Amino acid sequence: MVETVVTVERTTTTTSNGPPGGPNPTGGNDGGFWSAIRLNIDYFRTVPGILKIVQFVLGIICMALAAPPMNSATSFFMFVIVISFIITILLIAAYFLGIREALNVAVNWIFSELITTAVLTLLYFIGFIVQLARWSDSAAKGAGSNTAAGVFGLFNFLAYAAGTYFLFLAHRSGATH
């Protein structure tokens, strides 16, 4: 009978960089999730980063102009705006804090963001058309601000479409982060 013996040696290296990681019970720095968080302002100097900021600002303008929703068309439009706004805030936070790199999970972030942004683009397309179709020739109270909300929805649709295009290019080039 042949017997194989495998010896495994584990070594642990602890690096102390001061307060950001904070001390752990063993006396070293905690090399966990929070120590991997880094502020990433450089991303927002790129075209996709600028587009996220534009989407955020246009979302605020759309919400301000369409609120309160006075009919079902504007309610759907507000639903699209709020869902897109929340997802955009989460993406901005993920890029700003470097959370994608800190999580270190086997997820193709570019593809996930591409699908999400493409769905939001489609929803914005439907939303701004519904909003403009309802309010463009109306003389009802609030027609001006709701028409303006639809126009800004068109601008935000274009911003999300551009974001989808740049994510598609990144995905096509083989990027995963």
C-alpha positions as CSV (number, residue, x, y, z in Angstrom):
1,M,0.0,0.0,0.0
2,V,1.4,3.4,-1.0
3,E,0.8,6.3,1.3
4,T,1.2,9.9,0.3
5,V,1.8,12.5,3.0
6,V,1.1,16.2,2.3
7,T,2.4,18.9,4.7
8,V,0.6,22.2,4.7
9,E,2.2,25.2,6.3
10,R,0.2,28.3,6.9
11,T,1.7,31.7,7.6
12,T,-0.2,34.9,8.5
13,T,1.2,38.3,7.9
14,T,-0.2,41.3,9.8
15,T,0.5,44.8,8.6
16,S,-0.2,47.8,10.8
17,N,-1.1,51.0,8.9
18,G,-2.5,52.9,11.8
19,P,-6.1,53.8,12.6
20,P,-8.1,53.1,9.4
21,G,-8.3,49.3,10.0
22,G,-8.5,49.7,13.7
23,P,-7.1,47.2,16.2
24,N,-8.5,43.7,16.5
25,P,-8.5,41.5,19.6
26,T,-5.2,40.0,18.6
27,G,-3.5,43.4,18.6
28,G,-3.0,43.8,14.8
29,N,-5.1,45.6,12.2
30,D,-8.3,44.2,11.0
31,G,-7.7,43.3,7.3
32,G,-11.4,42.9,6.6
33,F,-13.9,44.7,4.5
34,W,-13.6,48.2,6.0
35,S,-9.9,48.4,5.5
36,A,-10.3,47.7,1.8
37,I,-12.6,50.7,1.3
38,R,-10.9,53.5,-0.5
39,L,-12.4,56.8,-1.8
40,N,-12.3,56.7,-5.6
41,I,-12.8,60.2,-7.0
42,D,-10.9,59.4,-10.2
43,Y,-13.8,57.3,-11.5
44,F,-15.9,60.4,-11.6
45,R,-13.5,62.1,-14.0
46,T,-14.2,59.5,-16.6
47,V,-17.1,59.6,-19.1
48,P,-19.1,56.8,-17.3
49,G,-18.5,58.5,-14.0
50,I,-19.7,61.9,-15.3
51,L,-22.7,60.2,-16.8
52,K,-23.7,58.7,-13.4
53,I,-23.5,62.2,-11.9
54,V,-25.6,63.6,-14.8
55,Q,-28.2,60.8,-14.3
56,F,-28.3,61.6,-10.6
57,V,-28.9,65.3,-11.2
58,L,-31.5,64.8,-13.9
59,G,-33.3,62.3,-11.7
60,I,-33.6,65.0,-9.0
61,I,-35.0,67.4,-11.6
62,C,-37.5,64.9,-12.9
63,M,-38.7,64.1,-9.4
64,A,-39.1,67.7,-8.5
65,L,-41.0,68.5,-11.7
66,A,-43.3,65.5,-11.7
67,A,-44.2,65.4,-8.0
68,P,-46.9,64.9,-6.8
69,P,-48.2,62.5,-9.5
70,M,-51.7,63.5,-10.5
71,N,-52.6,60.5,-12.7
72,S,-51.5,57.0,-13.5
73,A,-49.1,58.1,-16.3
74,T,-47.2,60.3,-13.9
75,S,-47.3,57.6,-11.2
76,F,-45.6,55.2,-13.6
77,F,-43.1,57.9,-14.6
78,M,-42.3,58.6,-10.9
79,F,-41.9,54.9,-10.3
80,V,-39.3,54.7,-13.1
81,I,-37.5,57.8,-11.8
82,V,-37.4,56.6,-8.2
83,I,-36.2,53.1,-9.0
84,S,-33.5,54.5,-11.4
85,F,-32.5,57.1,-8.8
86,I,-32.0,54.5,-6.0
87,I,-30.0,52.2,-8.3
88,T,-27.9,55.2,-9.5
89,I,-27.2,56.3,-5.9
90,L,-26.1,52.7,-5.0
91,L,-23.8,52.6,-8.0
92,I,-22.3,56.0,-7.2
93,A,-21.7,54.8,-3.7
94,A,-20.1,51.6,-4.9
95,Y,-17.8,53.4,-7.2
96,F,-17.0,56.2,-4.8
97,L,-16.1,53.9,-1.9
98,G,-14.5,51.2,-4.0
99,I,-17.0,48.6,-2.7
100,R,-16.8,46.5,-5.8
101,E,-13.1,45.9,-5.2
102,A,-13.5,45.5,-1.5
103,L,-16.2,42.7,-1.8
104,N,-13.9,40.5,-3.9
105,V,-16.6,38.2,-5.1
106,A,-16.8,36.3,-8.4
107,V,-19.3,38.6,-10.1
108,N,-18.9,40.2,-13.5
109,W,-19.7,43.7,-12.3
110,I,-19.6,45.2,-15.8
111,F,-22.1,42.7,-17.2
112,S,-24.4,43.1,-14.2
113,E,-24.3,46.9,-14.4
114,L,-24.8,46.7,-18.2
115,I,-28.0,44.6,-17.8
116,T,-29.3,46.9,-15.0
117,T,-28.6,50.1,-17.0
118,A,-30.1,48.7,-20.1
119,V,-33.4,47.8,-18.2
120,L,-33.4,51.3,-16.7
121,T,-32.9,52.8,-20.2
122,L,-35.9,50.9,-21.5
123,L,-38.0,51.9,-18.5
124,Y,-37.0,55.6,-19.0
125,F,-37.9,55.4,-22.7
126,I,-41.3,54.1,-21.9
127,G,-41.7,56.5,-19.0
128,F,-40.9,59.7,-20.7
129,I,-43.1,58.8,-23.7
130,V,-46.0,58.0,-21.4
131,Q,-45.4,61.3,-19.5
132,L,-45.2,63.4,-22.6
133,A,-48.2,61.7,-24.3
134,R,-50.3,62.4,-21.2
135,W,-49.3,66.1,-20.6
136,S,-48.0,67.6,-23.9
137,D,-51.4,69.0,-25.1
138,S,-53.1,69.3,-21.7
139,A,-54.4,72.5,-20.2
140,A,-54.9,71.0,-16.8
141,K,-53.2,72.3,-13.7
142,G,-49.6,71.2,-13.5
143,A,-49.3,70.5,-17.2
144,G,-46.2,72.8,-17.7
145,S,-44.1,71.2,-15.0
146,N,-45.2,67.7,-16.0
147,T,-44.3,68.3,-19.6
148,A,-41.0,69.7,-18.5
149,A,-40.5,66.5,-16.4
150,G,-41.1,64.5,-19.5
151,V,-38.5,66.5,-21.4
152,F,-36.0,66.0,-18.6
153,G,-36.9,62.3,-18.7
154,L,-36.0,62.3,-22.4
155,F,-32.6,63.8,-21.4
156,N,-32.1,61.2,-18.7
157,F,-33.1,58.5,-21.1
158,L,-30.3,59.7,-23.3
159,A,-27.8,59.7,-20.4
160,Y,-28.8,56.1,-19.5
161,A,-28.5,55.1,-23.1
162,A,-25.0,56.6,-23.3
163,G,-24.2,54.8,-20.0
164,T,-25.4,51.5,-21.5
165,Y,-23.3,52.1,-24.6
166,F,-20.1,52.7,-22.6
167,L,-20.8,49.6,-20.4
168,F,-21.4,47.5,-23.5
169,L,-18.0,48.7,-24.9
170,A,-16.4,47.8,-21.6
171,H,-18.1,44.4,-21.5
172,R,-17.1,43.7,-25.1
173,S,-13.5,44.5,-24.4
174,G,-13.5,41.7,-21.7
175,A,-13.5,43.9,-18.6
176,T,-15.1,42.4,-15.5
177,H,-14.5,45.2,-13.0
